[in-house]
Amino acid sequence: MFNPSREQARQLFFDTWRKYRQREIISGIETIVLEVILLHPEYHGILDDANRYLDKDYLPEMGGTNPFLHMSMRGDQRTIVY
């Protein structure tokens, strides 16, 4: 079972997106992560800026959606666990 920390899970999204954009080889769990990322173009800008968003908190009182939690939940349907 894949059970990463918050930072590890987010880094997986950032790394997978970077590899896809740079046409690098993607394998294993990255293929599932990429499928989820491609379903969510509204988060591509966030994934382009790891320095800004890796440690960002998404608190309920701020409103909006935590993009990493949302994508992880979608991926969880395919085996990713946040």
N, C-alpha and C positions, 0 to 999 in steps of 0.2 A: 504494500500500500504506500502510495506517495503522500506523505504528511509533512509538508514543508512549513517553516516559519513564515510569518507574513512577508518578511523581506525576501526570502527564497522564492516564494510563490510569485511575488511581483517581479523579481529578477527574471524568472522563467518567462513571463510575458514579455518583458523588455528584450531579453536576449533572442527569443523566438522571432519577434517582430523585426529586430535588427537583421537577423540572419535572412529572413524572407526578403527584406528590402534590399539587401546586398547580394541576393541570389546565392547564398551559401547553402550547404546541405543541411536539411532539417530531418531529424529522425526521432524514433521513439515517441515519447510523450509530447515532444514539440509538434508533431503532426496534429495531435488532438488540440493542442493549444492554438495552433494556427487556424484550424477550422473555426474555433470559437472567435478568435480575433477577427477573422474575415466576415463573420456575421455581425460585427459591431464597428462599422466605419466611424461611428460617433466617438470612439475611443482611440482612433489612430493617432490623433494629435497628442494625446497623453502619452501614448507608447513611444512617440518620437522624442520625448523629453524626460528620460529617466532621472536626470539630475534634479529636476523640479518635482517629480511625482513619486519617486521611490519611497520616500518617508512621509508623504502627505497623509494627514488624518482626514477621514471622511466621517464626521460626527453627525448623528441624526438631527441635532438642533441646527446644523448648517443647511439642512435640506438637501435635495438631490440624491444621487445614487453613488455608491462606492463602485467605480467601474471594475476594480479588481475582484471584489466580492461577487459582483454580478456575473462577470465572465467565468469566475471559478465555479459558481453555481451552475452555469450552463455547461461547463466542462465536467462538472461532477456527474452530470447525466451520462458522461462518456468515460468517467473514472478519475478525474482530477479531484483531489480533496483539498479544500482551502485550509 
